[in-house]
């Protein structure tokens, strides 16, 4: 298992574009500078009236397949 940490700061309007399906994937840069890409649908539980703000941990298996995404702060 691998863990990646990153911060995300999307306002509500940006989240709507993902939520409405205008984008299928989101790309973030983790704390070490590695680019990560995963399904935008994985962010749905974290959308609030202000958007998505916080620190996250993405877990993958050894083949880099998505396992979980959780907000840590």
C-alpha distances in whole Angstrom, upper triangle without the diagonal:
4,7,10,14,17,20,22,26,27,31,32,33,30,28,31,31,27,28,31,29,31,27,24,22,21,20,19,19,16,17,17,19,16,17,15,17,16,19,21,21,18,20,23,23,23,26,29,33,32,29,25,25,23,19,16,12,10,7,6,4,5,9,8,10,10,9,11,13,15,18,18,21
4,7,10,14,17,19,23,25,28,30,31,28,26,29,29,25,27,30,28,29,25,23,20,19,17,16,15,12,14,13,15,13,14,12,14,14,17,20,20,17,19,22,22,21,25,28,31,30,27,23,23,20,17,14,10,8,6,5,6,7,9,8,10,10,9,11,12,14,16,16,19
4,7,10,14,16,20,22,25,27,29,25,24,27,27,24,25,28,27,28,24,22,19,17,16,14,13,10,11,11,14,12,13,11,14,14,17,18,19,16,17,20,19,19,22,25,28,27,24,20,19,16,13,10,7,6,5,7,9,10,12,10,12,10,10,10,10,11,13,12,16
4,7,10,13,17,19,22,24,26,23,21,25,24,21,23,26,25,25,22,20,17,15,13,10,9,6,8,9,10,9,10,9,11,12,15,16,18,15,15,19,19,17,20,23,26,24,21,18,17,14,11,8,6,5,6,8,11,13,14,11,13,11,12,11,10,11,12,12,14
4,7,10,14,16,20,22,24,21,20,23,23,21,22,26,25,25,22,21,18,15,13,10,9,5,6,8,10,10,11,10,13,14,16,17,18,15,15,18,18,16,18,21,24,21,19,15,14,11,7,6,5,6,9,12,15,16,18,14,16,14,14,12,10,10,10,9,11
4,7,10,13,17,19,21,18,17,21,21,18,20,24,23,23,20,19,16,13,11,7,7,5,6,9,9,10,10,10,12,13,15,15,17,14,13,17,17,14,16,18,21,19,16,13,11,9,6,5,7,8,12,14,18,19,20,16,17,15,16,14,11,11,10,10,11
4,7,10,13,16,18,15,15,19,19,17,19,22,22,22,19,20,16,13,12,8,8,8,8,12,12,13,13,12,14,15,16,15,17,15,13,16,16,13,14,16,18,15,13,10,8,6,4,6,9,11,15,17,21,23,23,20,20,18,18,16,12,11,9,10,9
4,6,10,12,14,12,11,15,15,14,16,19,19,19,16,17,14,11,10,8,9,10,11,15,14,15,13,12,13,13,15,13,15,13,10,13,14,11,11,13,15,12,10,7,5,6,6,8,11,12,16,18,22,24,24,20,20,18,19,16,12,12,10,11,11
4,7,10,12,10,10,14,14,14,15,18,19,18,17,18,16,12,13,11,12,13,14,18,17,18,16,16,16,16,17,14,16,15,12,14,15,11,11,12,13,10,8,6,4,7,9,11,14,16,19,22,26,28,28,24,24,21,22,19,15,15,12,14,12
4,7,8,6,6,10,11,10,12,15,16,15,14,16,14,11,12,11,14,16,17,20,19,19,17,16,16,16,15,12,14,14,11,12,14,11,9,10,11,8,6,5,6,9,12,13,16,17,21,23,27,29,28,25,24,21,22,20,16,16,14,16,15
4,6,5,6,9,11,11,12,15,16,16,15,18,17,14,16,15,18,19,21,24,23,23,21,20,19,19,18,15,16,17,13,13,15,12,9,9,9,6,4,6,8,12,15,16,20,20,24,26,30,32,32,28,27,24,25,23,19,19,16,19,17
4,5,5,6,9,10,10,12,14,14,15,17,17,15,17,17,20,22,24,27,25,26,23,22,20,19,18,14,15,16,12,12,13,11,8,7,6,5,4,7,10,14,17,18,21,22,25,27,31,33,33,29,28,25,26,23,19,19,17,20,18
4,5,5,7,9,10,11,13,12,13,16,16,15,17,18,21,23,25,28,26,26,23,22,20,20,18,14,16,17,14,14,16,14,11,11,10,9,7,10,13,17,20,20,23,23,27,28,32,34,33,30,29,26,27,25,22,22,20,23,22
4,5,5,7,9,10,11,10,10,13,13,11,13,14,17,20,22,25,23,22,19,18,17,16,15,12,13,15,12,12,15,13,10,12,12,10,8,9,12,15,17,18,21,20,24,25,29,31,30,26,25,23,24,22,19,20,18,21,20
4,5,5,6,9,10,10,10,12,12,11,13,14,18,19,22,25,23,22,20,18,16,15,13,9,10,12,9,9,11,10,7,9,10,9,6,7,11,14,16,16,19,18,22,23,27,29,28,25,23,20,22,19,16,17,16,19,19
4,5,5,6,8,9,10,12,13,13,16,17,21,23,26,28,26,26,23,21,18,17,15,11,11,14,11,10,13,12,9,11,11,11,9,11,14,17,20,19,22,22,25,26,29,32,31,27,25,23,24,22,19,20,19,23,22
4,6,5,6,5,7,10,11,11,14,16,20,22,25,27,25,24,21,19,17,16,13,10,11,14,12,12,15,15,12,14,14,14,11,13,16,19,21,20,23,22,24,25,28,31,29,26,24,22,24,22,20,21,21,24,24
4,6,5,6,5,7,8,8,12,14,18,20,23,25,23,22,18,16,14,12,10,6,8,10,9,9,12,12,10,13,15,14,11,11,15,17,19,18,19,18,21,22,25,27,26,22,21,18,20,19,16,18,18,21,22
4,5,8,8,9,11,11,15,17,21,22,25,28,26,25,21,19,16,14,11,8,7,10,9,7,11,11,9,12,13,14,11,12,16,18,20,19,20,19,22,23,26,29,27,24,22,19,20,19,17,18,18,22,22
4,6,8,10,12,13,17,19,23,25,28,31,29,27,24,21,18,16,13,10,10,13,12,11,14,15,13,15,15,17,14,15,19,22,23,22,24,23,25,26,28,31,29,26,24,22,23,22,20,22,22,26,26
4,5,6,9,11,15,18,22,24,27,29,27,25,21,19,16,14,11,8,9,12,12,11,15,16,14,17,18,19,16,16,20,22,23,22,23,21,23,23,26,29,26,24,21,19,22,21,19,21,22,26,26
4,7,9,11,14,17,21,23,27,28,26,24,21,19,16,15,12,10,11,15,14,14,18,18,16,19,19,19,16,17,20,23,24,23,24,22,25,25,28,30,28,25,23,21,24,23,21,23,23,27,27
4,6,7,11,14,17,20,23,25,22,21,17,15,12,11,9,7,9,12,12,13,17,17,15,18,20,19,16,16,19,21,21,20,21,19,22,21,24,26,24,21,20,18,21,20,18,21,21,24,25
4,7,10,14,17,19,23,24,22,20,16,14,10,9,6,6,8,10,11,12,16,16,16,19,21,21,17,17,20,21,21,19,20,17,19,19,21,23,21,18,16,15,18,17,16,19,20,24,25
4,7,10,13,16,19,21,18,16,13,10,7,5,4,5,8,9,10,12,15,15,15,19,21,21,17,15,18,19,18,16,17,14,16,16,19,21,18,15,14,13,16,15,14,17,18,21,23
4,7,10,13,16,18,16,14,10,8,6,6,6,5,9,9,9,12,15,14,14,17,20,18,15,13,15,15,15,14,15,13,15,16,19,21,19,15,15,13,16,15,13,15,16,19,20
4,7,10,13,14,12,10,7,5,4,7,9,9,12,12,12,15,17,16,17,20,22,20,17,14,15,16,15,13,14,12,15,15,18,19,18,14,15,14,16,16,14,16,16,19,20
4,6,10,11,9,8,6,5,7,9,11,11,14,13,12,16,17,15,16,19,21,19,16,13,13,13,12,11,12,11,14,15,18,19,19,15,16,14,16,15,13,14,14,16,17
4,7,8,6,5,4,6,9,12,15,15,18,16,15,19,20,18,19,22,24,22,19,16,15,14,12,11,12,11,14,15,18,19,19,15,17,16,18,17,14,16,16,16,17
4,5,5,5,6,7,10,13,16,16,19,16,16,20,20,18,20,22,25,22,20,16,15,13,10,9,9,9,12,13,16,17,18,14,16,15,16,15,13,14,14,14,15
4,6,7,10,11,14,16,19,20,22,19,19,22,22,20,22,24,26,24,21,18,16,13,10,11,11,12,14,16,19,19,20,17,19,18,19,17,15,16,15,14,15
4,6,9,11,15,17,21,21,24,22,21,25,25,23,25,27,30,27,25,21,19,17,14,14,13,13,15,16,18,18,19,16,19,19,20,19,17,18,18,17,18
4,6,9,13,16,19,20,23,21,20,24,25,23,24,27,29,26,24,21,19,17,15,15,14,14,16,17,19,19,19,16,19,19,21,20,18,19,19,19,20
4,6,10,13,17,18,21,19,19,23,24,22,24,27,29,27,24,21,20,18,16,14,13,12,14,14,16,16,16,13,16,16,18,18,16,18,19,19,20
4,7,10,14,15,18,17,17,20,22,20,22,25,27,25,22,19,19,18,16,14,14,12,14,14,16,16,16,12,14,14,17,17,15,18,18,19,21
4,7,10,12,15,13,14,17,19,18,19,23,25,24,20,17,17,17,15,12,12,9,11,11,14,14,14,10,11,11,13,13,12,15,16,18,19
4,7,9,12,11,12,15,18,17,18,22,24,23,19,17,18,18,16,14,13,10,12,12,14,16,14,10,11,10,13,13,12,15,17,19,21
4,6,9,8,9,12,15,15,16,20,23,22,18,16,17,17,16,13,13,10,11,10,13,15,14,10,9,8,11,11,10,13,15,18,20
4,5,6,8,10,13,14,14,18,21,21,17,15,18,18,17,15,15,12,13,13,16,18,16,13,11,9,12,11,11,14,16,19,21
4,5,6,8,11,11,11,15,17,17,13,12,15,16,16,14,15,13,15,16,19,21,20,16,15,12,14,13,11,14,15,18,20
4,5,5,9,10,11,14,17,18,14,13,16,17,17,15,16,14,16,16,19,22,20,17,15,12,14,12,11,13,15,18,20
4,6,7,9,10,14,17,18,14,12,14,15,15,12,12,10,12,13,16,19,18,15,13,10,10,9,7,10,12,15,17
4,6,6,7,11,14,14,10,8,11,12,12,10,12,11,14,15,19,22,21,18,16,13,13,11,8,9,10,14,15
4,5,6,9,12,13,10,9,13,14,15,13,15,14,17,18,21,25,24,21,19,15,16,13,11,12,12,16,17
4,6,9,12,13,11,10,12,13,14,12,14,14,16,18,21,25,25,22,19,16,15,12,10,10,10,14,15
4,6,10,10,8,6,8,9,11,10,13,13,16,19,22,25,25,22,20,17,16,13,10,9,8,11,12
4,7,8,5,5,9,11,13,13,16,16,19,22,25,28,28,25,23,19,19,16,13,13,11,15,14
4,5,5,6,9,12,15,15,18,19,22,25,28,32,32,28,26,23,23,19,16,15,13,16,14
4,6,9,11,14,17,18,22,23,26,29,32,35,35,31,30,26,26,23,20,18,16,19,17
4,7,8,12,15,17,20,22,25,28,31,34,34,30,29,26,26,23,19,18,15,18,16
4,7,10,13,14,18,19,22,25,28,31,31,27,26,23,23,20,17,16,13,16,15
4,7,10,11,14,15,19,21,25,28,28,24,23,20,20,17,13,12,10,13,12
4,7,9,13,15,19,22,25,28,28,24,24,21,21,18,14,12,9,11,9
4,7,10,13,16,20,23,26,26,23,23,20,19,16,12,10,7,8,6
4,7,10,13,17,20,22,24,20,20,17,17,14,11,9,6,6,5
4,7,10,13,17,19,20,17,17,14,13,10,7,6,4,5,7
4,6,10,13,16,17,14,14,11,11,8,6,5,6,7,10
4,7,10,13,14,10,10,8,8,6,5,7,9,10,13
4,7,10,11,9,9,6,5,5,6,9,12,12,16
4,7,7,5,5,5,5,7,9,12,15,16,20
4,5,5,5,7,6,10,12,15,18,19,23
4,5,7,10,10,13,16,18,21,22,25
4,6,9,11,14,16,19,23,24,27
4,6,9,11,13,16,19,21,24
4,6,10,12,15,19,20,24
4,6,8,12,15,17,20
4,7,10,14,16,19
4,7,10,12,16
4,7,10,13
4,6,9
4,6
4
